[in-house]
Amino acid sequence: MKNKVIHCPTEEQAVEVLSILDKQGCKWWASGDSLTEKTRWDWYEEDTCYRIDDKKVYFDSKELYEIEGYQIISATEF
């Protein structure tokens, strides 16, 4: 799962993906908070992506992760 980027074009998909990751022990990278408290989807909306690295979850726009050359998978692939 390291350095995977998951694209969540809907908030419902974001909730589902983050719930699964939270159950696996992942947390938000900066705060260490539970992933189910806030999706942070509203920052980038349909362009929202989540990156998982060593049980830490980061979020940013799909465009940024494309520029940086990450492999992006869809929420349904996840």
N, C-alpha and C positions, 0 to 999 in steps of 0.2 A: 504493500500500500504506500510505501514511501514515495514522496514527490508525485503522487497522482493528483490530477486536477479534475474535479467533477463540476460540470456545467449544470446549473439548475435554473432553467428559464422561467419556472413558476415558483411562487412561494410555497405551494403545497409540496413540490418536489424537494425544496430546501428543507422543510420541516422533516420530511421522511428520511432524507439522507443524514441530516444532523442527528436525528434520533438514533439511527443505526450506529453512527460513529460514537455518540455519547455512551451507548451501551457497551461499546468496545473499549471504553476508558479514555477516549480522546477528549481534549479540552481546548478552549480558545487559547491561542498562543500567548497573548499579552497578559490576560487577566487570570487565566487558569479556571475561568468559570465554566459551568456546564453549558454544553452546546444547545440545550433545549430552552434556555432562558430567553435568548434572542437569536434570530436567524441572521441578522444583519443583511438580509436580502434586499431591504429597501435602499441600501447604498447604491447598488448597481442594477437592481430589478432584473429584467430578463437577461442581462449580461453577467449575472452573478456566478462566480466560480469559487469553489472551496478547494484548498490545497492541503493535503495531509502529509505531515513530515514528523516522524517519531512521536505519534500520539498528540501532536500539536496541530491545530487547524487554523489556517490563514484564509482570508477571503480577499478577492479583488475582482477586477473586470476580466471578462474573457479575452478582450483585446490585449491586455497586459500579458497574460499567460501565453497567448499566441506569439507575441513579440519575443518573449523570453524563451520560446521553443519548447514549452511543456507539452506533454501528451495530454490532451483533454478528452475525457470520456463524458458521455451523457449520464444524467441521473438514472435513466432506465438501464444503461449498461452496468452501472454500479450495482 
